[in-house]
Amino acid sequence: MTIRNKKGLMLKFLTTLLLALIIFIPACMFVSKFFRLSQQAETNFVEFVGTIQEIEKTIIPINDAQTKLLILDDATAIAYFEKDVKEVTIAVDAEFPLTDYTIHILKPSFCKSAKPCICLLQKPEFDVTWWKPGYDTVTITDNNAPCYEINTQLKVDTCNLGKPHNVASYTCQHGFFIERHLAEDSSWAVTSYFELQRRTLFQLTKKGDHIILKDTSTLSQPTS
């Protein structure tokens, strides 16, 4: 075989390999994103909302808490929207100077009435703007998210839920969100966020006209 033929075969091989990678890598990313969503997490969300609805209907003494396991798949979140609002905003106070930003979670179209609404964000779309320190934004939209309207206000014991990564604090307005790698997944430039484990125990306590959710990560949790 001549050197020219060998070079021709090598060029053909490299071209074929490059085309295969161009097709294969995006396909793997799509399949990975598809299979990271589990039926277990969806079922758990329905059960979690069911617990909230039970507490709404039951006369529970103040400070008498129920404990509920919350399961979140990777790059997903639960978002709670107060009544009569269009979005939840989270001001991120980053650990490093000039890296603060704001997260805007737009209310899914299902939540139309004046009631509070809780949603499971599974396949969000991100619109990221990085143009001026302190004014940088991450906008999250998921109009296909499963949502439930409830009759009682929800509040979190703290907006800083989970393990901090280069972040000082979150400040929530018009609701809150409980995330697992969602902010991190929004952009390569996001390095300041809180993250929860896949399985986290929450205490739900009825106080007057609202229910308080508190992360109890220090409690023992199931391993599977």
N, C-alpha and C positions, 0 to 999 in steps of 0.2 A: 504493500500500500504506500502510495507516495505521500510526501509531507503535506502536499496541498489537500489531498483527500482526508488526511488526518485532521487538518485544521478545519476543513469543511464539516466533518463529523462532530468535532468538538464544538464548533459554533452552533450547529443544529441542536446538540445536546443542551448547551447552555441556554439557548433560546427556549427550548421546550421546558426546561427546568424553571426558567423565569416566569413563563406563562402559567405553569402549574402552581407556582407560589402565589402569583397574583390572584388566582382563582381560589386556591386552597385556604390561604390565610383569612380572607374575609369570611369565607364559609365557616371556618372554625370559630371565628369570633361570634358569628350569628348563632351557631349551634350552642356555644358556651353561654351566651346571654339567654337563649331560650330555655336551656336546661337548668339554669340557676334558679328559676322560679319553680317552687314546689307546691303541690297540692296541700301539703301539711301546713305551710305558712298561711295559705288562703283559708283553710278550715279553721286554723287557730284565730285568724282575724275575726271571722264570723262569731266564734265562741267568745272572743274578747269583747266584742260589741254586745253580744247577748248578756254577758255579765253586767255590763254598764246598764243595759235596759232593765235587768232584774233589780239592780240597786235603785234605779229610778222609781220603780213601782213599789218597792218595799220600804216600810218605815224602819230605818236602821238608826240606832242610837249614834250620836256624834262620837267620832273616833273609833267606831267599831269597824275595822277594816277587813276587806276580803283580799286574798292574795290570788293573783292570776298570772300564769306563765304567758309571756309574749314571745312569739317566734317570728323572726324577720329573716328573709332571704338576703343574699348579698345585693348591694346597690338598690335597696328598697327602703320605704319609710311609711310611717303612719302620720298623716297630717290631720290636725283638728282645726276647723274653721269656726270662729264665733259667728253668731247670727248677724245678718245684714252687713257682711264684709265680702270683698272680692278677692282678697288674698291674705296670706300669712306672711309676715316679714320677720327675718331673723338677722339682726345686726351682729356680725362676727368681729369680735375684738381679738385680733390675731396677736400672737406672742411677739412677732417681729415688727419693727416700724414700717409704715407705709404698705402693709399687706392686709389691712382691714377690708372687708367687703360685706355686701348685703345679699341675703338669699330671699327671693320672692317666689312664693309658691301660689300659683293661681288656682282659684277654686274650680274644681271640675264642673262641667256643665250639668251633671246630675243634681247637684246641690242648688236647687232653684228657690226654695222657700226661705222664709225668715227664721228657720230653725238652725241650731248648730248642726254641723255636719262633720263626720269623721270618715277618712278615706285611706285606702291602702295603695300607695304609689308603687307600681311595679314596672311600668314601661315608660318612664318619664322622658320628655324631650327637654333639652337644655339650650338656653340662649345666654351666652356668656359675653359680658362686656368688660374689657380691661383697658381703661383709657385714662383714668385719673385716680391716684391713691385716695381712698376714702369714699369714692363714688363708684367703685367697681361693683358689678352686680352679677348674680347668677339667677336666672329666671327659670322656674321649673313648671312644666305643664304636663298633665296626664289626664286627658278627658275620658279615657277608657278605664280609669281607676274604679274599683268597686267602692261605693260610698253608702253610708247610712246616715239618715237624719235622726237626731235624738232630741229629747225634750229638756235635758238638763245640761247646764254649763259644765265643761271639763276644765280643770286647771292642773298644771304640773307643779310638783313641789319645787322644782328648779328647771330652768330651760337647758341647763348644762347636763345632758343625759349621756352617760357613757364615759369612755376613756378619752382624755384630751390629747390631741396631736398638734403641737405648736399653736395652741389657742388658749386665750385667757378666759373668755366667756362668750356665751350666746345671750342675746336679749330678744325675747319673742314678743311680737305684737299681733293682736287680732287672732290669737290661737297659738299653736305650737306644732312641732313635728318631732317624731321619734325615729331616728335614722340609723341605718347600718350601711356605711360607706356610700351614702347617696351624694353628699356634698363632694366627697373625694372623687366620685365617679363623674362629676359634672365637667371637669376640666383638668388637664395636666398641670395647670397653674395653681390649683387649689391644694394647699398644703396645711391649712389650719381648719380643724374640724373635730367634732366628737364622734366616737363610734361605739355602738353597743355590740355585745356578743350576740350570737344567733338566738340564744335562749336567755331571756331575762325575766326575773320575777318582779311583778309590780304589785303594790298595795293600792287598793281603791277604797277611799274613805269618803263617805257622804257627810258633808258639813253644810247644813242649811239648804240653800237652793243650788249647790254645786257639788261636784265630785272631784276629789283631788287624787291624782295619780303620782305615786312615788316609786322611784327605782329602788329596789332592795337587792342590789348586786352582791351585798355581803352575805346574803342568805345562801344556803347550799342549793345547787341547781341540778336537775337531771343531766346526765351525760350523753343521752342519745335522744 
